[in-house]
Amino acid sequence: MSSTAVPTASSGTMRDRVPAQALIEQVLLRQAAARPRSAVERMVGRDPIEPDARPWYVGATGERIVAARLATLPAGWTVLHSLPVGRAGADIDHLVVGPGGVFTINTKHHVDASVWVAGRTVLVAGRRTSMIAKAETEARRVDRIVAGVLTDPPAVRPIVAVVGAKRLTVRRAPHVVHVLRAEHLRRFLRSQPQRLSPAEVNTVVALVSAPETWQPAAEAGPELLLAYGRLSAEVRAAARVRLGWAFALVGLTSAASAAIVLPGLLGVLTGF
């Protein structure tokens, strides 16, 4: 599949940023030079995602799953996505502002992996990661921003939202960062005691919605989501094709086994 780069015009408000926008831009950038799949490759269900784009696509999928859950928060809560904070393309996956305070959310999409947490140590499939340090850094960035408009602001609270893990074990909770499954996000946020008044929420939302608060960002034009939507549809279709071939192979294997075993079994039963 061939895709074009996104427009570079500045966004009117950061609330217009779409979930996983920074990652989607990287996916489409890497897919732009991809060789179209042949008819045979389509027939066997070859994955259309280029290897170089795969980590970005997995990350974008996870962020959009988390965004869908955050979209169910009640009135009084505001969620912003993919806020650019670094010159090298770094961003804050999700920023949540509401009665319970201000929260930065770092999404981690680890399909069928085991995630183990003990304080600042986090292992994913046995490998050490730096996700706690990154989450703390993001919260400190926003702390400095909020401190400029609130007299006595509560500390910004960092969250790591885990998507797709086979197992999440929190042996010892980190001191500052909350590590939890994405499906528990809404309940966690709604359970927080009130830390901001409605007026303070509005003040913070106005600040974080302003483009000048963040690094310059590209606008998410309709071309971005259309191209990503087409690519995602191809990914799902290819997966269905591979699943169909897998079922067919199982059926053929079962039929072959029956052809070998049944004559012998009949012979035993009939005495021949």
URLIN-V761280 format. One line per field, one symbol per residue. ss: DSSP state (A for helix, B for strand, O for the rest). phi: phi as a letter, one per 20 degrees, with the letter a starting at -180 (. if undefined). burial: + if it has 16 or more other C-alpha atoms within 10 Angstrom, else -. Layout:
BEGIN
ss: ???
phi: ???
burial: ???
END
This chain:
BEGIN
ss: OOOOOOOOOBOOOAAAOOOOAAAAAAAAAAAOOOOOOOAAAAAAOOOOOOAAAAAAAAAAAAAAAAAAAAOOOOOOOBBBBBBBOOOOOOBBBBBBBBOOBBBBBBBBBOOOOBBBBBOOBBBBOOBBBOAAAAAAAAAAAAAAAAOOOOOOOOOOBBBBBBBOOOBBBBBBOOOOOBBBBAAAAAAAAAOOOOOOOAAAAAAAAAAAAOAAAOOOOBOOOAAAAAAAAAAAAAAAAAAAAAAAAAAAAAAAAAAAAAAAAAAAAAAAAAOO
phi: .dcdfefdffffbffefegmgfffgfgffffgeffgfffffffenfffffgfegffffffffffffgffffeffgodccdclefccfenfbegbcdcagfpdcecdecdcfleedccbmeecddlndfcdffffffffffgfgfffffcdfcffffdecddedmffbcddfbfgfdeedbfgfeggffffefffdcfgffgfffffffefgffdfgceeefffffffffffffffffffffffffffffffffffffffeefgffffffend
burial: +-+-++----+--++-+++++++++++++++--+-------+--++++++--++-++++++++++++--+--+---+++++++++-----++++++++++++++++++++--+++++--+++++------++--++-+++-++-++------+-+++++++++++-++-+---+-+++++++--++--+-----++---+++-++-+++-+--+-++++++--++-++--++-++-+++-++------------------------------
END
